[in-house]
Amino acid sequence: MVKEKKKYSDETGLQIALILCKYFLQIDDLHFGLWTPKLKKTISNLPMAMGKYTNHLISHIPEGTRSVLIAGGDTGPLAEKLVSMGYTVDYVSHKPVMTKLVSKRLNDRLHIFECLFKDLKTVRTYDLILFRETFKKMSPGICMDKCLKLLNKNGNILICDLFQKDTGDKNPFGETLKLSQTYSEISKYPFEIIHNIDITDKTSPTMDILNDILLNVGDPVFNLLLSFLKNKYAPLFKLIHFRYKNKLEKLTVRYFSGELSAERFSFFHSYRLVVINKKSEFKHDS
């Protein structure tokens, strides 16, 4: 029951975020942007930064790649662009919201596996398995084992994601997969890292954009809503405050305290673009 409630909450939050981004920013996907020195770090430039991110990601697809499996994290634009470039694309996702959007956008131009990546069962194999901001949510060992079975000879894995540094401090952004743990797990498998690029400084400005939205829009709206309930529906407000006091306090501290800045993000995370080749030996950049 708890898992079902969390799943429903995550799906609802995702739908709300997608609706707001689509209406106010003309963005129909959710991921970090890539900010070049000449691109001014403003919310109006976020769509352009996201486009640069996608182009940067695609530019690192190894030569000779024909078939691609996207492991979640896309509402359709990335898959559509890859299909338009001539790649054969399949998509795997356990989130109904994402699945519906991908299906609507691409119709029958790709095959969708509606399951968790670790539960995927298919006789199909691929030249590339692509993880865009989804690898951090998986068990790296289980993931590598699955990739080993799904990849063609000399196939590749492309990961573009954030990883937690070993800072020793509690991560205000929420715990995620540690970079050291990822390296350790990958080293147990017959893979070789052929590209390992730190793009933290280029992606982290996205957090300043988000932080600005939360402080100047989210916080005032949230407080106005609470004030409205307190004055108009006092009994309901007291009930909510009594029952969810701790959660409301945690929400306020996490999202409306200014902690979600690019500087803080970079302290706790390393955002990397990693290409891993399926071979008999493995070694990685330090």
C-alpha positions in Angstrom: 0.0 0.0 0.0 2.8 2.4 0.9 4.6 1.7 -2.4 1.3 2.2 -4.3 0.8 5.6 -2.6 4.4 6.6 -3.4 4.0 5.5 -7.0 0.8 7.5 -7.4 2.5 10.5 -5.8 5.5 10.3 -8.1 3.3 10.0 -11.2 1.1 12.9 -10.1 4.1 15.1 -9.5 5.6 14.1 -12.8 2.4 15.0 -14.6 2.1 18.4 -12.9 5.8 19.2 -13.8 5.2 18.3 -17.4 2.1 20.4 -17.7 3.7 23.4 -16.2 6.9 23.1 -18.3 4.8 22.6 -21.5 2.6 25.6 -20.8 5.1 28.2 -19.5 8.3 27.1 -21.2 7.2 25.2 -24.3 9.3 22.3 -22.9 7.9 18.8 -23.3 10.7 16.9 -21.6 12.3 16.9 -18.2 16.1 16.8 -17.9 19.1 19.0 -17.2 20.3 21.6 -19.6 23.8 22.1 -20.9 25.0 25.6 -20.5 27.8 27.0 -22.7 29.8 30.1 -21.6 27.9 32.3 -24.1 24.5 31.1 -23.1 23.0 33.4 -20.5 21.7 31.4 -17.5 18.0 32.5 -17.6 14.8 30.5 -17.5 14.0 31.7 -21.0 17.2 30.0 -22.3 16.4 26.7 -20.6 14.8 25.1 -23.7 18.0 26.0 -25.7 20.2 24.6 -22.9 18.2 21.4 -23.0 18.6 21.2 -26.7 22.4 21.5 -26.4 22.3 18.8 -23.8 20.5 16.4 -26.2 22.9 17.2 -29.1 25.9 16.7 -26.8 24.5 13.3 -25.7 23.9 12.2 -29.3 27.3 13.4 -30.5 28.8 10.7 -28.2 26.9 7.8 -29.7 29.7 5.5 -31.0 30.2 5.1 -34.7 28.6 2.0 -36.2 25.6 2.1 -33.8 22.4 1.1 -35.5 20.0 -0.1 -32.8 19.4 1.8 -29.5 17.5 0.9 -26.4 16.5 3.9 -24.3 16.2 2.9 -20.7 13.5 5.4 -19.6 13.9 9.1 -18.9 12.4 10.3 -22.1 8.9 11.6 -23.0 9.6 11.2 -26.7 11.8 14.0 -28.1 15.1 12.1 -27.7 13.6 8.9 -29.2 12.0 10.8 -32.0 15.3 12.6 -32.9 17.2 9.3 -32.9 14.6 7.7 -35.1 14.8 10.7 -37.5 18.5 10.1 -37.7 18.0 6.6 -38.9 18.5 4.6 -35.7 16.3 1.7 -34.8 15.0 2.6 -31.3 13.2 0.6 -28.6 12.1 2.1 -25.3 11.7 0.6 -21.8 9.7 2.3 -19.0 7.6 1.3 -16.1 6.0 4.8 -15.7 2.6 5.0 -17.4 2.9 8.8 -17.9 6.2 8.5 -19.9 5.0 5.5 -21.8 1.8 7.2 -22.9 3.7 10.3 -24.1 6.3 8.3 -26.0 3.6 6.2 -27.6 1.6 9.2 -28.6 4.6 11.0 -30.1 6.1 8.2 -32.1 3.0 6.0 -32.6 4.4 2.7 -34.2 7.9 4.0 -35.0 9.4 2.2 -32.0 8.7 -0.7 -29.6 7.9 0.0 -26.0 8.6 -2.4 -23.2 6.4 -1.5 -20.3 8.4 -2.8 -17.3 11.4 -2.0 -15.1 14.7 -2.3 -16.9 15.9 -5.1 -14.6 12.7 -7.1 -15.5 13.0 -6.7 -19.3 12.7 -10.0 -21.1 13.4 -10.0 -24.9 15.3 -11.8 -27.6 16.3 -8.5 -29.1 19.8 -7.2 -28.7 21.2 -3.7 -29.3 24.3 -1.8 -30.3 23.7 0.8 -27.6 21.8 1.0 -24.4 21.2 4.6 -23.4 20.5 5.9 -19.8 19.7 9.5 -19.5 19.2 10.4 -15.8 17.9 7.0 -15.0 21.0 5.0 -14.2 21.3 6.6 -10.7 18.0 5.0 -9.7 19.2 1.4 -10.5 21.4 -1.2 -8.9 24.6 -0.9 -11.0 25.4 -4.6 -10.6 21.9 -5.8 -11.8 22.0 -3.1 -14.5 25.4 -4.3 -15.9 24.3 -7.9 -15.8 21.3 -7.0 -17.9 23.3 -4.9 -20.3 25.7 -7.7 -20.8 22.9 -9.9 -22.1 21.2 -7.2 -24.2 24.2 -5.8 -26.0 25.6 -7.1 -29.3 29.2 -7.9 -29.6 31.3 -4.8 -29.0 28.1 -3.0 -28.0 28.1 0.1 -25.8 26.4 1.7 -22.9 25.9 5.5 -22.8 25.2 7.0 -19.4 24.5 10.7 -18.9 23.6 11.2 -15.2 24.5 12.7 -11.9 26.3 10.7 -9.2 26.8 11.4 -5.5 30.3 12.3 -4.3 31.8 10.8 -1.1 31.5 14.1 0.8 30.6 12.6 4.2 27.7 15.1 4.5 24.0 14.5 4.2 22.9 15.2 0.7 20.1 17.9 0.7 19.1 16.8 -2.8 18.3 13.3 -1.7 20.6 10.3 -1.7 21.5 8.8 -5.1 24.0 6.3 -6.5 27.5 7.0 -5.5 30.2 7.5 -8.2 32.7 5.3 -6.3 30.1 2.5 -6.0 29.3 2.7 -9.7 33.0 2.3 -10.7 33.4 -0.5 -8.2 30.4 -2.4 -9.6 31.3 -1.8 -13.3 34.8 -3.1 -12.7 33.4 -6.6 -12.0 32.1 -6.9 -15.5 33.8 -7.3 -19.0 33.4 -3.6 -19.9 35.9 -0.8 -20.7 35.1 2.9 -20.2 36.1 4.7 -23.4 34.7 8.1 -22.5 34.3 9.5 -19.0 33.5 13.2 -19.2 32.7 15.5 -16.2 30.1 18.0 -17.3 29.0 19.1 -13.8 30.0 22.8 -14.5 27.9 22.8 -17.7 24.8 21.1 -16.2 24.7 22.5 -12.6 23.4 26.0 -13.6 20.1 24.3 -14.3 19.8 24.0 -10.5 20.1 27.8 -10.1 17.1 28.1 -12.5 15.1 25.6 -10.5 16.1 27.3 -7.2 15.0 30.6 -8.5 11.6 29.2 -9.5 11.1 27.6 -6.1 12.1 30.7 -4.2 10.2 33.3 -6.3 7.2 31.2 -7.4 6.9 28.0 -5.4 7.5 29.5 -1.9 5.0 32.4 -2.2 2.3 30.2 -3.8 2.8 27.5 -1.1 2.6 30.1 1.7 -0.5 31.8 0.2 -2.2 28.4 0.0 -1.5 27.7 3.6 -2.6 31.2 4.6 -5.8 30.7 2.6 -6.6 27.4 4.3 -5.8 28.8 7.8 -8.1 31.8 7.3 -10.9 30.2 5.3 -10.9 26.6 6.5 -9.3 26.7 10.0 -10.3 23.2 11.1 -8.9 21.7 7.9 -5.7 23.7 8.2 -5.3 22.5 11.8 -5.8 18.9 10.8 -3.3 19.1 8.0 -0.8 21.0 10.2 -1.2 18.4 13.0 -1.0 15.4 10.7 1.7 16.5 8.3 3.7 19.0 10.4 7.0 17.1 10.0 6.5 16.6 6.2 5.6 20.2 5.7 8.7 21.3 7.6 10.9 19.0 5.6 9.4 20.2 2.3 10.0 23.8 3.3 13.6 23.2 4.2 14.4 21.1 1.1 12.7 23.2 -1.5 12.3 26.7 -0.2 15.5 27.4 1.7 17.8 28.2 -1.2 19.8 25.0 -0.7 19.2 23.7 -4.2 21.7 25.9 -5.9 24.3 25.1 -8.6 27.1 25.5 -6.1 25.6 23.1 -3.6 24.7 20.7 -6.3 28.3 20.6 -7.5 29.6 20.0 -4.0 27.5 16.9 -3.6 27.4 15.6 -7.2 29.5 14.7 -10.2 27.4 14.9 -13.4 29.1 12.7 -16.0 28.8 11.4 -19.6 30.2 7.9 -19.7 30.5 5.6 -22.7 31.2 1.9 -21.8 32.2 -0.7 -24.4 31.5 -4.4 -24.0 34.9 -6.0 -24.1 36.9 -8.6 -22.3 38.9 -6.1 -20.2 38.0 -3.1 -18.1 39.8 0.0 -16.9 38.5 3.5 -16.1 39.8 7.1 -16.0 40.7 8.4 -12.6 
